[in-house]
């Protein structure tokens, strides 16, 4: 995916009501760049706590699958059908 396409899709997710970070998390998860919260945090240089918070918001919006146990050291980032459609 070209940089301009990536940015345009992130902008579209933002217009749909998600934060910029949430949009990037959703895009990265859909593209297979980060399958869990720690990998995303490390790869994109974002605090893991911020990624976890956004993952909860995305899950509550119906864009990410179940997050797993709350005490898990990392959470899976798996888009729902709705999340995948928004990221495509």
N, C-alpha and C positions, 0 to 999 in steps of 0.2 A: 504494500500500500504506500502510495506517495505521501509525502509530508503534508501537502495541501489537502488531500483527501482525509487524512487522519485528523487534521485540525478542523475541517468542516464537519466531520462526524461528531467530534467532541463538542463543537459549538451547538450542533443540533440537540445533543443530549442535554446540554445546559439549558437550551430554550425549552426543553421538555420538563424543566424544573429541578434538575440535579446540579450539584456544585461542580466546579471545574475538576476537583480531585475525584469526585464520584464518577464523573464522565470518563476520566483517564483510567480509573480502576476498571470500570465496565468494559472499555475498549481493550485494555490489556488482557483482561480475563477472556474476552471473546476471541482475541487474536492468539491466545495460547502463550502470551508473554509472561504471565504470572498466574500460577494455579492456586496460590495461597497468599495470605496477607503478609507473611514475613518475606517471601520472595519478592512481592511487589515493593514493600518498604525498602528492601536492600537495593533492588534494581533501579528504583526511581529516586532514591535518596530522600525518602519521606519517613517521618517518625512512625513507628509501627502503631502506636496508640491512635494516631490520626487515621491510618488506614482501617483499623478496627472500627472506629466510630463511623466512618463513611460506609463500611461494609454493612453495618447494622442499618443505616439509613437506606441503602440500596435494597437490602433484604425486606425492610418494612414497606418499601415502595413496590415490592413484587418483582424486582429486577435481578436479584441474586437468590440462589437456592438456600436451603437451611444452612446455618452457619456452624453447626456442630456444637459441642459442649462449651459453655461459657468460660470454663477454666482451661481450655486447650491453649497451648502456646502459639498456635497459628490457626487461622480459619480458612477453609476452602473458598475460592472465588470462582463460583460456577454460575454463569448467567442462566436465568430462567428463559423460557421461550420468548417472553415479552422483552427481557433484557437483551437477548441475542438479536431480536428484530430491531431494537432501538440502536444497537451498536453496528448493525450491518448496513 
